[in-house]
Amino acid sequence: MKKLISLFLICFLLTGCADLKGESSIIQESLAESGDINSTADEIRINIDDIDTPLPSSPVVFNNNRENYTEEEAAKTIEDIAEFSVSEDFMADVPKQLDRLSTFNVVYPAYDRTKPEEKYRDFLAIFKYLFPNYEFKERYVRLTANGDFEYFSGIYDDFFSGTDKYGDYPEFVYEEKQRDPDLPDTGYITDPLPYEPDAPQDVSGYNVALSAIPPFGSTYCTFNRGVLARTAFDTVGGDMLLLTDDFDYIGEYYPDSEEKFRLLDKEISIKDAVDIFESYINTIPVSVTPTYNIHVNKVQVYQITDECYGYNYITSRLYDEVPFEPVGTYGSDIVSGTPPVQEPGIGFMIKSDEVDYAYNIFRGQTIENERQYTGFIPFDKAVACCAENLTEHIDFEAVDARLVYILENIGKADVFSAKPVWKFTLFNPNDALYYICYQSALDEKELSYYTTIHPDFTYYIEEE
């Protein structure tokens, strides 16, 4: 029997803090001292209590009628047309009816270092929305070279020492704390960090973390409420815990699965939990007009304690009822070919009514040069094209089939081309490799693929 493990789903067990009562702004004092703002520290000081909590936003409404094949219908189509076998773990998210598809460019916000005070206010506002019961401590905030504001409660007192200033950010000179070389590298907010039992906490004993580039919602961001971190610390002990290493993997499920598991507070179906997750994520206040929704593509279940499970979501953006490719392949596993631009996303719930953490929540990139198509290659024709273009006499096993948008480089740093493709994940028993195939939904002759040891950041190991 085989066990599916996710390489991508690293549990970022972050440290944190605590109730939103603001301190004097050392960031704003740095602004005044730098001479870049003609004001006194008192005049530009920001107290989080003076920041209004933003109102929830609304999900984007798309008017693109979609009706899907069932998993059984999709599997039979592949078996009948391509004569491939179908994995017992086969998953499909393919429409039999869809009004239209599009091609377009995705435009990311330019690297903007202007209006630092406005950006800091935006960061404080979303912090206040996400963590209404925590005391904000400014000593846990830093501004990175990339323009991110990061809040890790408890981390900097222990992991950083000394000060330095970013000379390339003259409008917002902030004392950046340098990592102590004798302590572990904290990496990014998505890396696994230890739970800090001695760090400031709220009455529930949780740490929190937030990383974002304001305006919120315009690009990469992530938050962590620390419930999984604390639960894992109390259960397993130690630090640097990983979902894939320290907790039992139960299985992978469709987002509309009625299968039920008990979370920390009560039992809830996967479908109901996904509805709660998507509703919350897509109503988090954003400071830009949203273009996309965040969509759950599949759900992985882990056992956290003897009586508690957790739902790990593989997410991506959704545009006009078609998701972007949910995850890419772990780079070192690629054997041949080149995958498209990778934009993985995750989320996790360990309580039935609360999102514990999420990564890559961004809904505000703009699109341009959109062209819509009401006529495109249907699923059965895409299956035939894929079979015709691959090497004959190989009994591929179909593992997954989806209609997705993929991104391609067009030679500009902040602009990528998006196009619709039928994505087929096929296993070749002859070389034990996975073929990740992209059949254009607009051109029968356009098919590309790459081969990898493990598909979609996942791999199989034999259970003892």
N, C-alpha and C positions, 0 to 999 in steps of 0.2 A: 504494500500500500504506500502511496506517495503523499507527501505533505507539502503543501504550497506555502512558500515563504516569500514575503515581500522585502526586497532589498531597499526599495524606496521608502517604506514606511518606518522611518526612524522616529522613535517616540521622543520628541524634544521635551524632556522632563525639566522644566525650567524653574528657576528660582524666582522669588518674588517678594512682595511687600504687602503692603497693607492698605483707610478711610480718607476720603478726599478732602483734606484741609490743607491748603497750599502753604508753602514756605516762600521766603524771599527768593527771587529768581536770580541765581548766580549766572544763568545764561544771559539774562538781560543786563546784569552788571558788567559782564564781559563785553557786551555790545557797546555800552557807554564808554568803558575804559579804552576800547579799541579806537575811538575817535571817528568811527564810521557812521554813527548816529549822533546828531547834534541834540543831545538830551542828557539829563541826569539819570542816574540809576533809579532813583525813586520814581521818576516820570515814566520810565519804560518797564518798570517791574511788573510782572504778571503773576497774579495769584489765582490759582485754579478755582477758588470759590467765586471769583468774579466772572468765570466762564459759564455761559449758559449750556445746559445739557441739550444737545441737538435732538431733533425729532426723527423718528424712523423714516427711512425712505420707502419707495415702492418698487416692487419688482417690475422689470420691463415686460410689457404685454406684446406678444407677437401674434399676428393674424395669419398664420401659415398652417393650414390644416394638415395634421399628421396622423396616420394610422399605421401601426407596426405589425409586422409578421409575428406570430408566436415563435418561440424557440423551436418547437417541433416543425412548423412550416418552413422556417429558415434552414433547419438541418436537412429536411427532405429535399429542398431545392438544391442544396449543395450535393447531396448524395446522387440525385437523379441526373443533374446536368454535368457536374464535374467528375462524378464517380469517385469523389474523395470519401474516405471514412470520416466519421465525426466523433470527436472525443466525448467521453461520458461527462466531462466537465464543460462542454461547449456552451458558450454564451453568445447571444445575438442581440443587437439593438439596430434593427434595419426596418425602414419604412416600406410598406407596400403602397401607401398613398402619401404624397407630399406635394403641396401646391407649387413650390418653387425652390430653387437653389441660387446661390450667388457666388460671384468672385468679387474680391475687394482687397484693398490695402488696409492693414492695421497700423495705426499711427500711435506710437508711444510718446508720452510727454517728453519734451526736451529737458536736458539736465539743467535745471534752473536754480541758481543760487540767490535769486532776488527775493525781497520781502521776507526775510527770515523771521521777523516777529509775527507776521501773519501766519506763517507755516507752523510756528511753535504754538500759537493759539489753536490752530486746527488740530494739532496733535493732542493738546490738553483736552479739547472738547471730545474727541473720540475716546480718549482714556476715561473721561468722566462717564461717558455712555456705557462703555464696556465693563467698567469696574466701579459701580456706584457705591460700594460698601468698603472701599479701600482708601487708606490715607496716602495721598500722594507725597512722595519724598523725592525732592529734586536731585538729591545726590545720586539717585539711581538712573538718572537720564544722561544720555550722551548723544552727541551728534557725530555721525561717522563721516568719512571722507566721501562717501557716495551720496550724502544728503539725507540719510535715514536718521530719524529720531528713534532711539531705542530706550526702553525701560526694562531693566532686569532688577527686580528687587533683591537685594542682598548680595548680588554678584560683585559689584565694584569694590565694596569694602574689603573683600577677601581676595579677589582675583587681579586687581589692578593696583599699581602704585606709581607715584610720580605724575608729572603733568607735561603736556606739550601743547602747542597751538597749531591749528591748521592754517598755514600761511596762504593757501590757495582759496580761502573763503573769507575775504576781507570784510564782507558785510556782516559776518556772523562769527566772530572769533570766539571760540569756546574752548575751554581747557579740556583737551582730550586725555583721558587716563590711559596710560600705557600698561600693557600686560606684564605682570611679574614673570620673568622667564622661569622661575622655579615652580610655578603653578601651572595646572593644565590649561591648554589653549581652549577657550570657550567657543571659538569658531562662530558660526552664524546662529541665529535664533532657532533654526531647525535642527541644529546639532543636539545630541542628548546632553543635557546639563544636570548636575546633581540637585536633588531637593535639598534646600538649606534649612534644617530645623531651627537654627539659631537666628535666622534672618527675621526682620519685622514681618508680621503677618496680621491678618484680621482675626476676628474671634473664631472663625472657622479653621484657622491654621493653614491657610493656603497661601502660596506665593503666586505672583502674577508677572506677566511679561507682555510687552507690546513693541513691535517694530514696524515703522511705516515711513514712507516718503510723502509728506503732504504735498498737494491736497489729497486727503484721504480718499482712497478708491481709484486713484489715477494710475497706480502701478502696484508693484509687489508690496504686500504687507502681511502681517501675521500677528496673532494674539494667543495667549495661553493663560487659562485661569488656574492651572496648577492642581486640579483635583486628581487627575491621573497620577501626576508626580507624587503627590502626598500619599495616595492610596498604594502606589507601587512601593514607596519608601517604607510605609508601615508594614507591607506584606512581605516584600523581598529583602528590604534593607539594602545598604550600600548605595552606590551612585552609578551614573552613566548607564542606566538601564535602557534596554532596547526592547521594543515589542517583539521583534523576531527572535531575539535570543533568550529573553527571560519570561515569556508568556506563551502559553499553548495556543497555536493557531487552530481555529475550529473549522473555518471554511469561508468560501466566497459566495456572495449571494447577489441576486438582482435587487435593484432599489425598491421594487414593488413586491418583494417577498413578504409573505404573511408569517414567516418563521419568527418565533418569539424567543428572546433571551432576557434574563434578569440583569438589569444594570445595577448601579449602586443603590438606587432608591426603590425601583420596582421593575416588573417585567413589562416589556413593550415590544411590539412587532418591528421588524426592520422597516417596513413600509411607513409606519407611523413615525418612527424616529427620523427617517429620511425627510418626511414632510416637515417635521419640526426644524431640522437642520436647514433645509433649503429656505424655509420661510424666514428663519432668523437671519441667515447670512445675506439674503437678498433684501432685507429691510434695514440692515445696518446703515446708519446715515453716511452718505458720501458727499463730498464737497464738489463733485463734478456731475454732470448729467450722465447717468448710466447708459451704456450701450448694450450690455450683456447681462445675463443672469449667471449665477454659479449653479452648476448642475452636478448631481451625484451620478456617476457612471456605474459604479459597483461598490459593494460593501464587504469588507473583510471583518470577521468576528474573531476576537481574542478573548481568552479566559484570563481575567486579571487576578481574581481570588477564587477560593473554593466556591463562593456563592455569587460572584459578580463577573459579568462579561463587559466588553466594550466594543463599540462599533467604529471601525476605521473606514472613512469614506475616501474613495478615489474620485476627485472632482476635476472639473474643467469649466471653462466658460461655455455658455450656450448662446448662440445667435440664431434667431429666426427658427427656433425649434430644432436646430442641428448643433450638437456639441463639438467643440474643438477636440482634437485627439487627447484623451485623458492623461496618458502617461507615455513616456518614451522608454527606451531601453538603456540599461546601465552601460555606460560608455565602454568600459573595459571588456564587456561581453560581446561586442560587435565583432563579427568575423569578416564580413565583406559588405560593401555598399555603405551608404551614408543615410542616416535617418533624417527626417525633417527637423525643423527647429523644435526644441523640447520645452514644454511648459507644464510640468507636473503640478498637481494641487492635491492637498489632503485636508481632512477634518476628522475630529474625534469626539465621540460622546460617551461618557461614562455615567451620566445622569440623564434621566428620561426627559427632562425639561430644560436642559442647558447644554450649549456647545462648549466643550472644554478647550479645544484649540482648533485653529484653522490656519492654513498657509496658502498664500497666493489668492487672497480675496481682492480681486481688482475687477471693476466693472466699467471703468470710465474711459478706456482708450477709445479714440475716435476711429471711424472708418471713412474711407474716401474711395472714389472711383468705383463705386459698386455697380455691378451689372447683374441683373436677375435673369434666370432661365426657367421657363415653365416646362421645357422639354429637356430631359436628361436621361442618362442610361439607367434603366430599372435594375433592381437587384438580380433578377434571374439572368439578364444579359451580362451584368458585371461578373457573375459567377462564371459564365461561359468564356468571357474575355480573359479572365484570370487563368482558367484552366488551359486555354489555347496558347497563352504566352509563356507558360512555365514548361520546364523540361518534361517530355513525355516519359511514360513508363515509371513514374514515381507515384506510389500510393500515398499521397499526402493525407495527413489527418487534420481536419479543420478544428481549430481550438476556439476561434473567436471571429465574429463578423460584425462590422459596424459601418455606419455612414458618418463621416466626421469631416471637419475642416482641418486642414494642415497648413502650417506656415512655412514659407520659403524666403530665403534671403534674396533681396533684389539690389544689393549693393549700397544700401543706406542704413546707417546705424540705428535709426529709430523707426524705420518703416519696413514692414514685412508683407508679402503677398499671401492672401488666404484663398484656398481653392477647395472644392468639395471632392472627396474621394471615398470609394468603398474600400475599407480596410479589412484585409483577411490575414489572420494569424494562422499559419500552417506549419505542422511539424513534419519533417522529413526523416523517416526512420533509417534511411540509408546513411546519412551523415550525422544524425542525432542533432540537427540544427533546426531552429525555428526561422521560417521565412515570413517576414513582415511585409506584406504586399499592399501596394496602394494602386488600385485601379481607378483612373479618373472617372468621375461621374459625368463628364462632358465630352470625353474623347476616347473612343474604343481602343485606339492604338497606343494610348499613353498608360503604361504600367511601369512601376518601379518597385524595387524591393531591396531589403538588406537582410542579411542572415545574422543570427545571434545565438548565443548559447542558452540564454534565458529570455523569455518574452516579457515585455511590459514591466520591467523592474521586478520580475518574480522568477523564482526558480524552484526546482523540485529536488528534494533530498529523500533518500530512502529512510523510512522509519525503522527503528530496530524492532 
